[in-house]
């Protein structure tokens, strides 16, 4: 047996790294130790192997009516992860799903229609697919009363309200019929909601330990704006909610921007619907919170917040000055030249109404809003926007072209 002596450097190979140790082992007859190499798969091979970006998602055009709800829930749950982080692919899949749902609306069940509608809303694309939203809402309206749980009816209203589509005739009829079941006026509603305890008069003890959540405020807002409940029940509903909110003012800090906007809008709607003015303390708390959250609001929420705060009697310096930058940067209603059709008109109407209520003559915002008056708007929308802008300072001296167009339209109508 032949003995091979190692040198000093070979004995202390770990001090010189892995390569020195590998050379020593190879010298001893152990053979080389090459590192494994990863094989790079080309795009062509990926497509042949079925590893494309959208391989995890089925083609919406190939799905039957009963399969659209499953895809909508998957897209709403996973978001960009469903398309491997490709936003363009995600938009394309949503558009294909909305098109297929609109075409197969007559074959959809109320459950699948609800899933697709909620999915489009969660994906933020429902305002771009008005045809699909109308078709899905028609499916829900044609179903017998009570097919959807009260919680789901409220979710449908929130989705359509977010898309500014809750004011149509079919939508009003559907919510007028279904939302009254969301008012827990008897023991048959077993949902653990603060609204149920409000109507039962339990404003102390265990009820006071539960904070008002985003869903609670959204449910109250839906009942105030779109239900067929009697004024007495709605008055008791608002009085109980206001009492709990004032008893736990710290709970307002835990609300998201959507929940805070719903609470502010509910306070503004309470006096109009029930005849009960919101307390000054709660109004100021809500206005202060929405002003603090202004940098994180989107255009839709900011326009609603501005209008609601103005109707509650807030001063422009308390709310509007904080919301102005958000309105100018993110409100689609302030960029009518880039909008298609009437997209953004609802936001423009809300901002114009806020300017008129605040009595603020903001030249830049008013000039942007006045561009809507040069477009072929419906008569009611045109008249309301023109009146609000005139209260905000629009005149011949400010914009002679727009004023001349308003007079010409008034004479022809």
N, C-alpha and C positions, 0 to 999 in steps of 0.2 A: 504494500500500500504506500502510495507516494504522498508525502506530506508537503504542503505548500505553505511557506511562511508569509504572513502578511506584514506589510510595512507599517511604520508608525502612523502615517496618514490614513491607511486603510483601517487601522484599528480605531481611529478617532473620526471615522467618517460622519457620524451624526453632527459633529461640530461644523462640517462643511456642507451640510445640506443633504437632501435626498439623492441628488445625482451622484455624489461621492459614494454613498452607501450602495447605490445600484451598481456602480462600477466595480466596487469590491466584491459584491455578490456574483456579478458576472465573471469576474476573474477566478472565483472559487468554483466555477462550473455550474452555477445555478441557472444560467441563462438570462437573457434580457427581460425587463419588466416594462413594456411599453404602456403608456396611458391610453385608455379607451377613447376613441374619437366618435363624436356625435354626428350622425348623418343628417344633413340639412335637406328637408323635403321642399321641393319647389312648388310654386303655385299650381302648375299643371298637374303634378302628382296629387296635390291636395284635392283638387276638383275631381280627379279620378277616384280618389279614395273616399270622396264624400265628406271632406273636412272643411267645407266652405263656411263662411261666417254665419250664414242663415240656415246651416244644416240642422240646427236644433229646433227650428221653427218650421211648421208646415206652411205650405202656400195657402193663404186665405182663400184664393179663388178656387181651390180644390176641396174646400170644406163644405160639409152639409150644414143645415141650419142649427142642428143640435150640437155641433162642435165649435161654433163661433164663441159661445160663452166661455168655454175652457181656454181658448186662445186669448180671449180678452183678459181673463183673470191672470193668466201667466204673464202677459205683457205688463199688466198693471203691477204685479208683484215684483217682477225681476227688473223691469225698466231696461236700461241700456245693457245690462248683463245678458238679457235675452238675445241681443244681436251682437254680442262680443264687443260692446263699446262703440258701435257704429251708429251715430245719431241719424244719419241719412237713411240707413236701412230700417231703423226703428220708425221713422216717419213714413217710409214707404209701406211698411207692414200695417201701421195704423190706418193709413189711407185705404189700403186694400181691404182691411177688415171692415171699415165703415161702408165701403162700396158694396161689399158682399152682404153685410147686414141689411142695408137698405133694399137690396134686390130680393132678399129672402125674408123680408119682414113678415109676410103673410104666413110663413111656416114656423116662425119663432114662437116659443112659449114665453110666458111672462117672466119666467125665471131667467131664460137666456137673454131676453131683451133687457132685463135689469142688469145682468152681468156685463153686457156689451156697453150699455149706457154708462154705467159706473166706471168701466175700464177706460172708455174714451175720455171721461172727465178726469180720472186719475192721471192719465197720460198727458193731460193739458191740450188735447187736440179737438175737444168737442165743439168749440166755437168755429172751427174750420169746416165742420161737417154738419151743417144745419139740416140738410136733407135726411141724413141718417138719424139725427136726434128727433126730428118730427116723425119719421117712420117708427122708431122705437117707442116713442111716447104714444103713438096711435095704437100700438100693440098692447101697451099697458092699459090704455083707456078702454080698449075693447074687451079686456078680460073682466070676468065678474068681480063685483066688489068684494074686497077682503082677500084677494089672491096674494097680495104683498103684506108683510108685517108692517106695523106702524113705523118701526125704525127704518125699514127700507123705503117707505114712502117719503120720509124726511130726507133720506139720502138722495133720492131722485130729485126732490125739490132743490137741495143744495147743489147738485150737479148742474141742473138747468139754470139755477140762479147764477152760478159761476159763469155760465156761458151766455148770460143775459137772454135766456130763452124761456123764462118761466111766466111770461106775460101773454103768450099766445092763447087763442080760444080753447084749443084742445087741452093745453096745460092747465088753464084756469078751471075747466070743467073737471079734469082728473083730480086736481088737488082739492077742489071744492067738495068732491065726493069722498075722497080717501083720507084727507088729513084730519077730519073730525075724529077718526078712530085713534089718532095719535094723542088726543087729549085724554089723559087717564082720569076720567070722571067716575069710574066705578072699579070694583075689585077685579074685574075680568082682565085688566092689564097688570101683569105680574112683573113688568120690567123694573129693575132697581134704578129708578131715575129720580133725581131731585125734583123734577116737575111733578111726579106723582105725589110726593110728600107735600109739595106746595099746595096742591089742590085739596088734599085731605086736611089741610090746616095744621100739619105737624111741622111747625117752624122752630121747635126747640128740641133739646135732647139729641137723639141720634141723627136727626136730619141736619142739625146745625154743624155736625162734625164732618159732613161731606161737602166738599167744595164743588162749586159750579164748574163744569167742564165745558170744553168747546162744543160737544154734542148737545149739552143742555141748552146753551144759548142758541145754537142753530135750530133746535127744536122749537124753542119759544118764538124765535123770529119767523119760522115757517108757519106756526099757528097764528101769529099776529097778522101776517101779510096774505096768506093764501088759503086759510081754512074757512069753513062755514060755521064755526063755533059761535055761540051767542056772546054778546058783549059782556054779560055778567061773568061767564066763565073766564074769558080772556082778561077781564079786569082783575079777578082774583089771582089768576096766573101771574100777571105782571106784578101785582102787589107782593105776592110771596117771593118772587124772584128778586125783586128790589130789596126786600127785607133781608134775604140771605146774603145778597151781594154787599150790603152795607154792614152786616154783622161780621163778614169775613172779607174786608177790603184787600187783605194781602193775597187772597185767592186770585185776584185779577192779574197778578204778576205771573201766574202760572199759565195763563191763557196764551195760545198761539196768536199769530196775527189774524187768522181766520176767525177764531173764537172772539177775539177782541173786537173785530169789525162787526161780528154778529151781535155782540152785546151793545155796541154803540148804535147800530141800526135798530135794534129792538127798543132801546130807550127813546129813539126818535119816533118810532112807529107807535109807541104806546099811547101817546097823547092823541094821535090822529085816529087810532082804532078804538081805544077804550075811553077816551076823554080824560084820562088821568095823566097829569103832567109828571114826567120823571123828576125825581128830587134833584135839587141843585148839587148836593154832595156827590151823588152817583154820576151825574153828568160831568162834573169837573174831574172826577177820578178817571172816567173813561177817556175824556179828551186829553188829559195829561198823559195817560198811558199810550194812546195812539200817536201823540206827538213824539214821545220818546222812541217809538218803534218806526218812525217815518223812514229812516234810511233802509229798512229791510222790507218795506211794502212794495207790492207791484202796482201797476197802474190801475187795475180793477179795484183792488182794496183801497188804494189811496183816494180814488174818486168817490167811492161810497163813504169813506170816512170823512171827507171834506163836506159832502152834502149833509150827512147826519149831524156832524158837529155844528154846522151852520144852523140847522133847524133846531138844535138844542140851545141856541143862543150864545155859543162860544164866541169870543173875540178873535179877529183875524190873527193877532199876534200870538194867541194861545195855540192855534192849530194850523191855520193856513200857511203862515210863514214857515213852519216846519215841513209841511207837505208840499210846498211849491216845487222844490227841486225834484222830488220824486214824480210829481205830476208832469213836469216838463220833460224829464228824461225817459219815463217809462209808460206814460199814458198814451195808448193808441189813438184816443180821441183827439189828441193835440197834434196828430200828424195825418190829416185826412188825405193829403196828396199821395201818401204811400199806402193807403188802405184800399182794399178791394171791396167794391159794393158799399154796403152800409156797416162794414165791420168797424167798430170803434165809435159808432154814433151814440150808443147808450152811454159810454164813458164821457163823451163830449157833452151830452145833455146833463149829466150829473155835475160835471165841473162848472158848466155855465150856470146851473141852478145854485151851486155853492157861491160863485162870484156874486150873483144877484142877492143872495141872502146875507152874505158877508158885507155887501156894498163895497167891494174892492174893485177898483179900476186898474187892473193889471193889463198894461198895454200889450205885452208879449203874448200872454195867454189868450187875451181877447182876440188878437189878430189871428192866432192859429185857429181858434174856434170859429171865427167868422168865415174861414175858407169853406166850412161845411155849407154855408148858406148859398154858395155859388154852384152847388151840386143839386141834382134832381131828387130832392127829399120828399117824402110824403107830406101832405099838407099839415097834419097835426104836429109832426116832428119839426117841420120848418117854422111854424108859427111859435111853438114853445121855445125853440132855440133863439129865434129872433127877439122875442120878448125878454128873455133872460139876458141876452147880450146888450140889449138896449138899456136894461137896468144897470148893467156893468159899464156903461159909458160909450156904447157904440152909437155913432151919429154921423151926419154928413161931414162934419169937420174932421172926424177921425178916419173914416173910410167912405169916400163919396161913391165909389164903385159898388160896394156892398149895399149901401143905403139905397142907391138907385135900383139895384136888382130886387131888393125887398119890396119897394113900392111897385115895381112892374109886376112882380109875382102876386102882390096883393090885389092889384087891379084886375089881373087875369083870372083869379080864382073866385 
